[in-house]
Amino acid sequence: AVQTSSRRTLKELIEEKTGTTGPYVLGVGLLAYLISKEILVLHTETLIAASIFGVGYAIVRKVAQPTAEFLDQQGDEVLNTLNEGRNMQMERLEEAIKAEKGIERMFDSRNEIFEVLKENNAMKLEIEYRKRQEYVYNEIKKRLDYQVEIEETKRRQEKEHIVGWLQQHVVKSISASQEKDFLNQCLVDLKAISSSSR
């Protein structure tokens, strides 16, 4: 159907010029022309094609409405299923947005967290500094204690050497007569001490 700018069909245009029977007369005349010029040949195949077209048209007229309703119902079910999935996804996304807002609140306190981390790092550095100072102190103390021990050992050896040398030379310097006189004097002193203690 050809439509004009006022949205009228070809049938309505022809009826306006020729009356109510005009479109039907035009259709029958066109069919007669096609048959007379043998553009449309009537034989067995044409009758079969016409009967198939007629039966198909009747089936479409009878089955079209229930089929359309069935397909609309199936389409509505599919659409409802898709809408449920979309709604569930929307709910999940809204929950994710709420969770992100919660994380955003956590980010608001990040300055405090950074300050705490900064203080922790400063304390760790201070602890490490103190440990190193203690290590240096202990190492220096060990070396100084070692030096003191070396000096004490040296003095003790010098003292022992001096004492030994003195004893050796004193013993050598005492003659036999001096030793005899010294022993006699010791005996006299012992006797005097023993008599005074009685």
Phi, psi and omega in degrees: 000123178274138182244145177266186181293336179267011174065044174256148181279167178297321179300316180294322178294318180292319178299325180295324181272322188248349182102188186290324184273356184302311182297323181290318178297319178299316180297315181292321179295319178296318179296318179296320179298313181298322180287319184291326179273004181057032170286320175249110183265129180267110173214193188299316182295324179292319177295321178296316180297319179294318180293321177296316179298318180294314179296318179298319179295319180294318179297316180298318180296320183283318189265343187299314183295308179297323179295318179298318178296317179298314180293324175297318179297315179297318178297320178296320179295315178298317179297318177297318178298315179295321178294321177297315177299318179295319179296319178296319178295321177299317179298316178298319180293322177295320177296320178297322178296317178298318179297320178296323177295323176297320178294324178298321177295324177295324180292336178297330180267012183293331178297318177296319180298317179297322178296316179298316179297321179296315178296319178300316179296320178296319178294320178298318179296319179296317179299316180296319178298315180295320179298318180293321177298316179297320179298315179297317179301312181297320180294317179295320179297318178299316181294318178294319177299322179295318179296319178298317180296321178297315180297316180296319179296319179297314180298316180299317179295319178297318180298313180297321180294316179296315180298314180297320180294317179297316180299318182295316182285327177293317180295321180292326183285341179277125179273172182294322180290322178295322181293322181291318179296318180297319180293319179296318179298320180297320181293321179296316180296320180294320180293321179294319180293318182290325180286327181286332182279349180277000000 
